[in-house]
């Protein structure tokens, strides 16, 4: 089992903790990670873009001028694509970009991402993370102690005080462990996660 340090908020090491092999020491599957990230980004797309084709633009029912004898190019409608206010060629229409990924692949991708964080020493396990009240300075001081900049903070439960303390800090995000995903793990350089959150991950994925 891989061992990592357990730290307090002042970045002082308290002890070593063991992590489960089946979650934090698996073979990293880059292909699974890539497919899951592509699916996550695709599923975020709204797909609400829309423009009108020449059949949907109002007007243009009459031929603008006669076919021959004017010296101008022949035209059939002022709503053809080459006209100002005309229809759009191959106009985008609302569509669903959703990509389905098997549950097994999502599981492999997540454990691979967690393992890569452990291998790169980018996963920091915190003893606890409790604030009596929202205070941004507390989070700033903690990040300075860990020399962390672009950081993902993972809590065991939804923690309003921690969230409000970190929401105004650029490059920092706070999520409960049940919202953890591959994209966020790869997006942030360092992951600060509470020991309780680690045990919840092991309980689900081990």
N, C-alpha and C positions, 0 to 999 in steps of 0.2 A: 504493500500500500504506500502511495506517495505521502510524504510528510511535508507540511507547510507550517510556518509560524502563525501563532495566534496573537494578534496585536490589540492593544487598547487604542483609544482615540488619539493618544499622544504619540503613536507609532512606536510604543515600547513593547517589546516582545514579552508575552506572558508565559507561553509554553508552546510546545509543538502539538499539532493535531494530525491525525491520520485521515486521509480521504479514501473513499471507496474506489477500488480499482476499476469497477465496471462503469464508472461515471467519469473519473478524473485521470484514468490511465489506460485509455483505449487506443487503438490504432486510429490515427487521424485520417478521415476519409474526405479528401478535398473535393471530390466529385459530388458527394452528398451535400456538403456545405454550399457549394456553388448552386446546385439546383434548388435548395431550400431558400437561399438568399434571393435568387431570381424570382421564385414564387412569391416570397414575402413582398418584394417591391412591386410585382405585377398586381398583387391583390390590393395594394394601397391605391392603385389608380382608380379614379372615379368613373372614367369612361363616359362622361356626359357631354363631350364635345359634339357640336352639330352645326352643319351649314346646309344651305338650300341648293338643290340642283336646279337646272333650268326648268324642270317640270313643276317645281314648288314655288319659284319666284313669282310674285304677283305681276300681272300685265304681260305685254308682249304678244297678245293674241292676233294682232293685225300685222300684216307685212308692212315694214316701214316705208318702202318705196317699190315701184314696179320693177319687174325682173330685168327688163332691157331698156336701153335708150337713155339712161341717166348718166352714164359714164362712171358711175360708182360701182363698187363691188356688190354683188347680189347678196341680199340679206333676207332672212325669213322671219326673224323675230328680234326685238331689241332686248330680249332676255337671254340671248345666246351668251356663252362664256366670254367671248371677246369684247362684249359691251360692258361699259360701266354699269353697275347695278345688275349685271347679268348673273346667271347661275354659276355655281362652282363645279368645275370638272372633278369627278370622283370625290364629291363632298364627304367629309367625315361625318359619321353617324354614331349615335350612342351604341356602345357595345360593352360586353363584359370581358375584362382582361384576366379574370380569375384563373389561376393555375392550381390544379389539384396535385398534392404531394402525398404519397403514402405515409401513414403514421410511423411505420418502421423507419423510413428514411429521415423523417423529422427527428426521431429519437437519436439516430446515428449521427446526424449533423450537430445536434445540440451537445451530445457527449464529446464529439470530436472538437467542437469549439471550446468547451470547458477544458479539455485535455491540453489543447494548444496554449491556452492561457496559463495553465500550470507549468507547462514545459518552458514557456518564455518568461516565467517569473512575473507575470502580469496579473496574477490573482492574489489578492490580499484578504485574509480572513480576519474579521473583526470580532472581538469578544462580545461586544454589544454596541448598539447605536441608539441611544435614547436621549432626547432633548426635552427638558421641562417646558420649553417654549420655543417658537421659531426664532432662530438667531443665525443669520448668514455668516457672521464672523466665526462661529464655532466650526462650521463646515470649511471655511477658508483656512482656518488654522490647522484643521485636520489634514486637508489636502497638501498644505505646505509641509507638514510633518512627514507625509509619505512621498513628497516630491511628485505629486500627481497633478496632471493638468486636464487632459481629456479623459474624464472618469465617469464610469457607470457605478452607481451605488445601488446595491440590491439588498432589500430588507425582507424579513420573514413575513411581515404583514404590511398592509397599507399604513404608512406612518406619516400623518399630516404634518407634524413638526419638522421631520427631516425633509419632507418634500418642499415645504415652504421655505426652509432654511437654504435650500440649494437651487431653487428654481430661477433665481436671478443671476446665477454664476454661469458665465459662458463656458460651454464645453462640458457641462456636468448635467447628468440626468439621474433621476431616482425612480426606481420601479420596484414593486413587490415581486417576490420570487415567482409567483404564479404567472407573471407577465414576461418572464425572461425568454429571450429568443436569440437565434443565431446572429441575426443582423446587428442587434445592439451589442452583442459580445465582440463582434469583429470591428464595429464602428469605433468603439472607445479603446484607448490605449491601455487603460488600467481598470480593473474591476475590484471594487471594495464590496465585500459581501459578508454579512453577519454569519456567525457560526450556526445560528438557528436556521437561516436560509439554506446553508449548505446541507444540513441534516434533512431539510424538506426535499431538496433536490435528490438526495440519495434515497430517500424513502419512496419517491415516485419512479426514479429511473434505474435504481440499482437492481 
